[in-house]
Amino acid sequence: MEGDHRVWPPGEPWNPTLRRTAERSWEALPPSARIHGTPADPGITRRIGGRRWKRRIGAVFALMVASGLVAGAVVLVLRLARPEPVSGQVVDSLAGVTIALPPGWERGAVPPVTGFTSVVRSGSALVMARPLEQVADAKQAVFDASELYSRLLLKGDRVTIVEDRATPQGHTRALRAEYQDVVNRPAYLRVTLLTRPTGGVLLVGLLQPEDPAARQALDTLMTSVR
């Protein structure tokens, strides 16, 4: 064709029919296609993009599910590691008593003194319970227990008897310890024995530092134990 200055690749077989078809196809392309090449089928891009978005959405969903499972496991472990305080009362089946919990009191994890089967706390105050065998003399048993725990827990330079009396269920004795140093403030100890047909229950309450409101709250709680 005259005026055709296009150079065909060397070695390519000359075929007039194929050449005319190529020329028509070339002329039918827009200028941008002649420069940048034939545009790709947009449907292919949509299909590829769709698969990409599906994969991304699937990955995000899997991550959300995994995160939810991990968060649930963490919450479960934390709840198991630190049980929520039981409000209202504490039932000590070993000692056979029920301790009512006023506002501000909660069940303790482990009694700090060996032999006790339950403990409740409120700030610097605590009450422990333990079962005993049948007690012949409640007053003497309370005296012995108060002397023992006074030496173990109070260790005061001066210990005075605040109360020592019989109760409808047994006997109770309260002590107040004072210290010569200026660091330790006075401490308060109450020992109560509940007598039962099948045995006794020993209650030990400790408060340090002592103050009238906390002391009254401790005495009230120990009196309410059944």
C-alpha positions in Angstrom: 0.0 0.0 0.0 1.4 3.3 -1.0 2.1 5.8 1.7 2.3 3.0 4.3 5.6 3.7 6.1 5.0 1.3 9.0 7.7 -1.3 9.4 6.6 -4.8 10.0 8.7 -7.1 12.1 11.4 -8.8 10.1 10.9 -12.3 9.2 7.1 -12.1 9.5 5.4 -13.9 6.6 3.6 -11.5 4.3 0.0 -12.3 4.0 -2.2 -9.6 2.3 -5.4 -10.9 3.9 -4.0 -11.0 7.4 -2.3 -7.7 6.9 -5.6 -6.0 5.8 -7.4 -7.5 8.8 -4.6 -6.2 11.1 -4.8 -2.7 9.5 -8.6 -2.5 10.0 -8.2 -3.6 13.7 -5.4 -1.1 14.2 -7.4 1.8 12.7 -10.4 0.8 14.8 -8.5 1.2 18.1 -8.7 4.6 19.8 -5.5 6.7 20.0 -4.9 5.8 23.7 -5.1 2.1 22.9 -2.5 2.6 20.1 -0.1 4.2 22.6 -0.8 2.1 25.7 -2.0 -1.1 24.3 -5.4 -2.7 24.1 -7.5 -2.1 27.3 -8.1 -5.2 29.4 -11.6 -6.5 29.9 -13.0 -4.6 32.9 -15.0 -7.7 33.8 -11.7 -9.5 34.6 -10.7 -6.7 36.9 -14.0 -6.8 38.7 -13.8 -10.5 39.1 -10.2 -10.3 40.4 -11.1 -7.4 42.7 -14.2 -9.2 43.9 -12.1 -12.2 44.9 -9.6 -9.9 46.6 -12.4 -8.2 48.6 -13.9 -11.6 49.5 -10.5 -12.8 50.7 -10.0 -9.5 52.7 -13.5 -9.7 54.2 -12.9 -13.3 55.1 -9.6 -12.5 56.8 -11.1 -9.6 58.7 -14.0 -11.8 59.9 -11.7 -14.6 60.9 -9.6 -12.0 62.9 -12.7 -10.7 64.6 -13.8 -14.2 65.6 -10.3 -15.1 66.9 -10.1 -11.8 68.8 -13.5 -12.5 70.4 -12.4 -16.0 71.4 -9.2 -14.7 72.9 -11.1 -11.9 74.8 -13.6 -14.5 76.1 -10.8 -16.8 77.2 -9.1 -14.0 79.1 -12.3 -13.0 80.9 -12.9 -16.6 81.8 -9.4 -17.0 83.2 -9.6 -13.8 85.2 -13.0 -14.9 86.7 -11.6 -18.3 87.6 -8.4 -16.7 89.1 -10.3 -14.1 91.1 -13.8 -15.2 92.0 -16.3 -12.5 92.6 -17.1 -11.8 96.2 -20.3 -13.5 97.4 -22.6 -10.9 98.8 -25.1 -11.4 101.7 -23.5 -14.3 103.6 -20.8 -16.9 103.9 -21.6 -20.5 104.6 -18.9 -22.4 106.3 -20.0 -26.1 106.0 -16.9 -27.4 107.9 -17.5 -25.2 110.9 -21.3 -25.4 110.5 -21.9 -21.7 110.7 -23.3 -18.9 108.5 -21.7 -15.5 108.6 -23.8 -12.6 107.5 -21.9 -10.0 105.5 -22.8 -6.3 106.2 -21.9 -3.7 103.5 -18.2 -3.4 103.1 -17.4 -7.0 104.2 -16.4 -9.8 101.9 -15.2 -13.4 101.9 -11.4 -13.8 102.3 -9.6 -16.3 100.1 -7.5 -18.2 102.8 -7.6 -17.7 106.6 -4.2 -16.4 107.8 -4.1 -18.7 110.7 -3.8 -22.5 110.4 -6.9 -24.5 111.4 -9.5 -22.0 110.5 -11.9 -22.9 107.7 -13.3 -19.5 106.7 -12.5 -15.8 107.0 -14.3 -12.5 106.2 -12.6 -9.1 105.9 -13.4 -5.4 105.9 -10.4 -3.1 105.7 -8.2 -3.8 108.7 -10.7 -6.1 110.4 -11.2 -9.8 110.0 -13.2 -12.6 111.5 -12.2 -16.3 111.3 -14.1 -19.5 112.1 -13.0 -23.0 112.9 -14.8 -26.2 114.2 -14.0 -27.6 117.6 -14.8 -30.9 119.4 -17.2 -31.0 122.2 -16.2 -28.4 124.9 -16.9 -29.2 128.5 -16.1 -25.7 129.9 -16.9 -22.8 127.5 -15.4 -20.1 129.7 -12.1 -21.9 130.2 -11.9 -22.7 126.5 -12.4 -19.1 125.5 -9.8 -18.0 128.1 -7.2 -20.4 126.8 -7.9 -19.4 123.2 -7.8 -15.7 123.9 -4.4 -16.0 125.7 -3.0 -18.0 122.8 -4.1 -15.7 120.0 -3.2 -12.6 122.1 0.4 -13.9 122.1 0.3 -14.9 118.4 -1.6 -11.9 116.9 -1.5 -9.0 119.3 1.9 -9.1 121.0 1.0 -6.0 122.9 3.1 -4.4 125.6 0.0 -3.9 127.6 -3.2 -6.1 127.2 -6.4 -5.3 129.0 -9.6 -7.2 129.3 -12.5 -5.3 127.6 -15.2 -7.9 128.1 -15.6 -11.4 129.5 -19.1 -12.8 129.7 -21.4 -15.7 128.9 -23.7 -15.6 125.9 -26.8 -17.5 125.0 -24.8 -19.7 122.7 -21.5 -20.0 124.7 -18.9 -17.5 125.9 -17.0 -14.4 124.6 -13.9 -12.5 125.6 -12.5 -9.2 124.2 -8.9 -7.8 124.7 -7.3 -4.5 123.8 -3.5 -4.3 123.2 -1.4 -1.2 123.5 2.2 -0.6 122.3 5.0 1.5 123.7 6.2 2.6 120.3 4.5 5.4 118.4 4.1 3.3 115.2 1.7 0.7 116.3 -1.8 1.9 117.3 -3.9 -0.1 119.7 -5.3 -3.4 118.5 -8.5 -5.3 119.4 -9.2 -9.0 119.7 -12.4 -10.8 120.4 -12.8 -14.6 120.9 -16.2 -16.2 120.9 -17.1 -19.9 121.4 -20.5 -21.2 120.1 -21.5 -24.4 121.8 -23.4 -27.0 119.8 -24.7 -30.5 120.7 -22.2 -32.0 118.2 -19.3 -29.7 119.0 -18.2 -26.1 119.2 -17.3 -23.3 116.8 -14.5 -20.9 117.6 -14.7 -17.3 116.3 -11.7 -15.0 116.4 -12.0 -11.4 115.4 -9.0 -9.0 115.0 -8.9 -5.3 114.4 -5.9 -3.0 114.1 -5.9 -0.1 114.4 -8.8 0.0 116.7 -11.5 2.7 116.4 -15.0 2.8 118.0 -16.9 2.5 114.7 -14.9 -0.5 113.3 -14.9 -2.2 116.7 -18.7 -2.0 116.9 -19.0 -3.3 113.4 -16.7 -6.3 114.3 -18.7 -7.1 117.4 -22.0 -6.9 115.6 -20.9 -9.2 112.9 -19.6 -11.8 115.4 -22.8 -11.6 117.3 -24.8 -12.4 114.1 -23.0 -15.6 113.3 -25.3 -18.6 113.5 
